[in-house]
Amino acid sequence: MNRDYWLQRCLGRATCRLGAEAKLMPTARIRNIRGDNDCIVIGDHSIIRGELLTFAHGGLIEIGSWCYVGEHTRIWSAASVRIGNRVLIAHGVNIFDNLTHPVDPVVRHNQIQEMFTRGHPRKLDLDERPVTINDDAWIGAGAFVMRGLSIGARAIVAAGSVVTKDVAEDTVVAGNPARVVKSILEA
């Protein structure tokens, strides 16, 4: 089990709720800045090797059962990221439901100043939009899934793709921006 997780728990910091036989591997990082164990939930039998982060002003990450999150993957939430069951997320994937910083340069500078001096702001607008990844989807290595999107059941996002629009179920997408390549129902 992950030493960082146990250290945070011993220090009284919020981490996550782990389902039965779920595992945080040594490379996993739980950054629950929001401070509520219930805002990061990992389902039964899932394995996490990447980083799960909620912002101070909001965020919810729900990962279903029998999921895999690879090393160097970042799932950052200020609204909600919901991942279904049996979803495979390869290494080096980025899934963000927000812009991570304000667009306006003055507001962005104020955010950075606050982070450096007092920690993450509790009030902030990052143009948050929920992300949903449905059951049995597969997100390839190095892909980016942008805010406000839904990845359909059984869909495949090819390695290195940048997903900027919803992906229909049973569809393979690839490229930057990701475009439909084929249906997985084709032989």
N, C-alpha and C positions, 0 to 999 in steps of 0.2 A: 504494500500500500504506500501511497505517496507521503513522504516525510513532511513536505510543505503543508499538506492538508492537516495532518495531525498537529503540527506546530501552531497553525492558525487556530485550530480548535482549542488547544491548550491555553492559548493567549486570550480566548474568549471572543475571537473574531468570527464573523459569519463566513460560512463556506458554502455548503450545498446540502441537498437531501439526496442520498444515494439509495437506489433500489437494491433489492436482494441480489447479491453476487455481482453487482456493478463494481468496476475497478477504475481507480485513478492510478495510472502508471507513473513511474518516476518523473517523466517529462511533463505531466499534466500540471497546469496552473489554474487555480480557481481564484479569480479576482472579483470578489463580491463587494464592490465599493458601496453598493446600495445598503448593505448591512442586514439583510434578511435571508436566512437560510432557505426560505421557501421560494425565493426568486431565481434559484438555479436548482433544477430538479433533473436527476439522471435516472432513467428507467432501469429495470431489472436486466442483468446480464450485459449491460453496455460497458464498453471500454473507452476510456478517455486518455489520450496522449497529448492533446493540444491545450489551448488556453480558452477558458470561459470567463467572460468579464461582463458585469453589469455596472452601469454608471451610477453615480451618487444620486442623481435626480430621477432615476427610473431604470427599468429594464427587467426582463423576464426571459429566462432560457429554460425551455422544456425539451428534454431529449427522451425519446421513447425507449422501448425495450429492444435489446439485441442490436444496438447501434454501435458504430465505431467512429471515433474522431481521431484522425492521425496527428502525428507530431508536427509541430510548427503551424498547426491550424489555429486560427483565431475566430472565435464567435463572440462578437461584441454587441451588447444589447442596451439600448436606452428606451425601447418600446417593448417589443416581444419577438423572440425567435422561437418558433415551434417546429420541432423535428419529430416526424412520425416514428413508427417502428421499423426495425430492420434497415435503417438508412446507413449507407457507407459514405463517410466523408474522408477522403484521402489526405495525404500530407500536404502542408503548405497552402491550405484553402483559407480564404478570408470571407466571412459572412458578417455583414454589418447591417443593422436596421436603422442606421443614422449616418450623418455626415462626419462624425467624430470631432469636428470643430465647427464653430459658426462661420458662415460665409463672409459676413461683414468683418473687415480687418480690425476695426476698433474693438468690436465685441470679442473677436478671436483673441486679441492681445489681452483684454481684460480677463478672459477665461484662463489663459496661460498664466497670467500674474496670480490669479486666485489659486490655481493648481499648485504653483511653486511656493506660495506663502501659507495657504490655509488648507490645501487639499482640493479634491474635486468639488465643483460647485453643486449645490443642491437645487438651484434654479437655473435652467439653461434650455435653450431651444436648439436642437440639432436636426430639425426637420425629420423627426423620427417617423418611420413607417414600418409596420410589422412585416416579418419574413416568415413564410411557411414552407417547409420541405416535407412532402407527404411520404407515406409508407413506401418502402422498398426502393427509394431513389438512390442514385449513386452519383456523388460529386467527385470528379477526377482531380488529381494532384494539381496544385497551383491555380485552381479556379477562383474567381471572384463572384460572389452572389451579392448584388447590391440591394439596398433598402426597398421595401414595398413590393417584394416579389413573392410569387408562389411557384414552387417546383412541383409538378404533378407526380402522382403515384407512378412508380416504376420508371420514371424518367432518368436519363443519363446525361450528365453534363461532362463533356470531354475535358481532359487535362488542359490547363492553361486558358480555358474559356472565361470570358467576362459576360456574366448574365445581367442584362439590362431590361429584360422583359420577362413576363410570366412564361413558364415552360409547361406545355400540355402534358398530360399523363401519357405514358408509353412512347415518349419522344426522345430522340437523341439530338442534342445541340452541341455545336462546336464553334470556336472562333471568337474574335473580338471586333464587334459585339457578337455574342453567340447567336447562331442561326440554326434553324432546323436542318438536320442532315438526313434523318430518316425516322421511320417508326420502328420501334423494337418488335413490332408484330410482323414486320417483313422478314421473310426467310433469308 
